[in-house]
């Protein structure tokens, strides 16, 4: 399947950088948007430096698109106001622009960190309640809720991908469960853009890891190809016994990971 126009936000980020070339092979026009400068990789890629400051800012970019892949936002733990502005409000602006311009499909970058406080020994499905491992995970709960709202109330087709640990190859024991290879990342995103008969869908995007924590959703129609287990001999010795009794979020689920972002930086009142 070849699509006409697709808009990719956060195109300079870790996930966006992996997706540009695969998308360019499957679309007639790719509009790659980021707040930092980009250089076009092909004649049919338009690169735009822009902030997603409101629906009015997004509408000219998304007009006429078959789909939007929205990755832009704060990518890790941060103070909650920053996460609300970058992740929640940014997503709202994209969804609202899509609604106003008649875009059919929006793919939202969610995260495995939305369920990082489940035990590592437990297999988790998207139907289970969120248990975020930090403020970043909380922001992704809100992102998915916005997607559900726009699907239920306004008829957008919304797919939320709970993205795993995207790395060229696994680098720590947790990746034996959470790794997402670049090849599988591209496969999941294209499936999210093109899978039929979707109103709202939240699904994990993770490689075919022998030790993975999460159930895959067959409705996407993509079966991952790579397994972190093939890299076991390159990981520390303790990886052989992973996961043990840990939480799925690993260090992200520890109090110390979030506490620095809870401290107020506002000046004291007189």
N, C-alpha and C positions, 0 to 999 in steps of 0.2 A: 504494500500500500504506500502510495506517495501522497502527502498532504500538500496543500498550498502554502499557507502562511502559519508559522508557529512563533510565538513570542517566548523568549527565555529570559527570566529575570535572575539576577545574581550570577550572571554568565562568567564573571571573573573568579568566582569562588571555587572551592574544591570540587563540588559536585558539578557546577556549571562548566568548569574547564574540561571535565571528563565527557560531558554530553555534547559539546558543540560539534565536533567532527561527526559523530554518529548521526546527529540530527540533520546535519547538512547533506548527508547521503540519502535522506528520506523526505526532504521537504523542498519545495520550490523556492521558498523564501524564509529565512530565519532572521528574526529581529532579536539581537542579543543586547540586553540592557544591563548596565551596572553603573555604580557611582564612580568607578575609576575608568580611565581610558582603556579601550580595547582596539585591537587591530583585526580587521576582517580576515577570515581564513579562506574565503571564497567569494566569487563575484555575487553570489546570491545570498550572502550574509550582510545584513545591515547592522552596524554597531552603533549603539546610542548610549551616551553618558547622561544619566538622569537619576533623580531622586523620585521615589514613589510617594510623594508628599500628599497626594490626594487623588481621588478618582478622576478629576479633571486633568491631572497630569498624565495619568495612565491611558486615558481613552484614545488619544491620537496614536499611541504606540500599538494598541491592541485592536484597533478598528480593522475589521475584515479578516481577523485571525480565525483559523480552524480550532486552535487550542492555545492555551497558555500553560507554560511550565514555570511555576512560581517558586524560586529558590531563595530570593533575596531576603535578608534579615540578619539578626544577630545570631552567630553560629554556635554559641556556647554560653556557659553560665555567666550571668551579668546581673546588675541591679534590676529589680523588677520594672521600674519605670522605663529603662532602656529596652527591655524585652517587650514590654507592652507597645512601645512606639515602633520598634523595628519589626517585630514579628506579628503582633496582633493587628495593629492599625495598618501596617503595610499590606497584610493579607486582606483586610477589609477593603482597602482602596482597590486592589486588583480584582477582587470579586465584584465590587460595585461597578467598576469600569466594564468588566465582562458582562454583567447584567444589562447595563445601559447600551452596550454596542451589539448585543446579541451573540456573543461568543458561546459556543456550545459546551466545550469541555475545558475545565481548569484542573490541573494537577498541582497539588500543594505539597511542599516538603514538610512532612511531619518527622518524627524521630523515634527511634527505639527508646530514647530516654523518657518517653511518656509512660513507660511501664518498668522503669529501672529499679523500683523497690520490690518487685516480685523476687522470690527466692530463685537462685540459679538452677535449682533442681526441678523447678516447675515449668511446664510447657505452657506458654501464654498464647491466647488467640486475641484478635482485635475485638472480639465480642466481650472480653472481660473488662472490668472497670479500670480506669487509669490509676496507676500508682507512680507518679512522677518522682524522679530521683533528685530533683532540684527545681529552681525557678525556671530554668530553660525548659524543662519538661512541662512545667505548668503552662508556659506560653504556648506550647504545642497542643496541649489539651484545648486551649482557647481557639487555636487555629483550626483544629478539627471541628469544634463546635460551630465556628463561623461557616465552614464548608457545608456542614449538615444543614444549617439554617438556609443557606442560599440554594441548596438542592431541594429541600422540602418546601420552601416558601416561594421560590422564584423559578424553579425548574432547571437550574444549571446542573450539568453533569460534573460531579466533583469526585476526584480520586485523591485521597491522602496517602502518601507513601511514607511509612515509618522506616526511614533509611537507617541501615546498619552502619558498621564502621568501615567507611570507604577508604581503602588504602591500596597501593599497588600490590602489596602482599601483607599477610599478618605480621605484626611486630611485637605483640605481647599475648600472654595466655588468654585473656578475655576474647581476643579476636578469633580463637578457635570456635566460639559460638556466634560472634557478632559480625564477622568479616563480610564485607560486600566488595567483590572484585569490580574493577572498572567495567569489564565486559558485562557482568550481570547487572550493574547499575544502569547501563545503557539499555539493556534488555527490559528491565522492569519499567523504566520511564517510558519507553516506546509502547509497551503493553498498556500502561496507564493512559497514554494519549489515545490509543486506538481501540481498546477493548469495547465490545458492543454492549448495549443494554445495561448501562450504568446510570443510576440516579446518584447515589452516594456510596462510596466504598473506601474503607480504611484498611490498608494491607501492609504487611511487613515486606521490606525489600532487603533480602539477605541472601548470601550465596548458599549453596547446597552443603552447608557445613554439617558434618556428622554430629557435632555437639550443639547445634543451634537451639536457642531457647524458644523460638517462635514458630507458630503454625503459618504456613503459606496459604494464600487464598487462590483457589483454582480459577476463580472468575476472571482473574487477570489474564490467564492464558499464557503465562511465561513460567518455564521451569528453569531455575538457575543451573549453571554448568560447573561452577568451581567449588572446591572444598578446601577450607583452611587446613584440614588435616594433612594435606600433602606437604605443608610447610613445617610440620611438627619438629623435624630435626633441626630447624633453624631457630627455634624458640628456646627460652630457658628451660632447664630440666624440670622445674615445677609445673610446666605446662602439661606434662603427662597425666597429672592427677586433677587437672582443672575439670569442673568448676568447684568441687568441694562444697563448702557451706556458704559461699558468698551470695550476695545479692546480684541480680543481673546487671545493675549499673556499675558494679565494681567501685572504684574510687569515686566515681561521680555520685554514688549514693551515700558517701560518708558525710557527716555533719561539717567537717572541715572544708569540704569543697564549696559549700554554699555560704557558710558563716561570714566570710569576708564581704560578700555582696549584700548582707543584711545590715551591715553597719552604716549608720547615717553619716553622710558627708556634708549635710547642710550646717551652716554656721548656727551656733546657739543664739537664741533670742536674748536681747538685753533685759 
